[in-house]
Amino acid sequence: MDYNSNMQKTPAIVCHNVGKQFGDLTVLRAVNLVVSRGEIVTLVGESGSGKSTLLRMIGGLLEPSEGYIHVFGQSAEEARRARAYGIVFQNPTLYAWRTVEENVALPLEVIGLAKAERQTRVAEALDLVGLTDFARAYPAQLSGGMQQRAAIARAVAYRPPLLLLDEPFAALDALTRERLTEDLRAIQAQAGLTVFFVTHDIADAVFLSDHVAVLSPRPGSVRADIPIDLPAPRGPHTREDPAFLAYMARVRASLLE
């Protein structure tokens, strides 16, 4: 499928009355959410509200018990098979015996891309995340933040239109997390990605997002979808903007309803 063409006509993600049960446990109920192409949308909610479950269903890794999810007009499973998304989890899961460039190249090897094309895409991805100088380093030689940059490079190396991130910065210190959220906006703009980002951190959510979706406690449903209208480009000064603090207060209030 030509996703670049299809993205012009359909939203990137549509969740319609999505529910998920695990046995007798209802995790999500009647989730409705639309993510337009080229947006960064962040999902926040308390622990156990179903954030990661929803992301995994969008990624075609779990099936909804109710409702449906479309990714660029296809089912999530069809989009997964067509490699319409890259995904990054909290743990970067890099192979210790492979260099950074070899880790980034791995999914390209799996899909059988020719060596010359692999090298081109790996170089592009490492440049995008600022790791060109560390291409031949091993994961143990990288900081936690650099390891997550490598994981992002691996996720975008085959040029998917959608990037799914499940709390990728949660284990990092505050300053590193802030730098990576700034970098992620730049990466998204440069690569033309749609980004769906799960986090517990309200400040990260507001800083990154075009809008923030707030899940209720389990069974989770979207209780608020808050547009974030902050001046671009966003940087350290953004976090001191009174409007930024007001959006944080609004998201926090929605979480506490």
GIRAPE-V742872 format. One record per helix or strand of 2 or more residues. SS is the DSSP state (alpha for helix, beta for strand). FROM is the first residue (numbers start at 0). TO is the last residue. If there is no record, write none. Layout:
# GIRAPE-V742872
[[SS/FROM/TO] [SS/FROM/TO]]
This chain:
# GIRAPE-V742872
[[alpha/2/5] [beta/12/21] [beta/24/34] [beta/39/43] [alpha/50/57] [beta/65/70] [beta/73/74] [alpha/75/80] [beta/84/87] [alpha/99/109] [alpha/114/128] [alpha/131/133] [alpha/138/140] [alpha/143/155] [beta/161/165] [alpha/173/190] [beta/193/197] [alpha/201/207] [beta/210/214] [beta/221/226] [alpha/235/239] [alpha/241/255]]
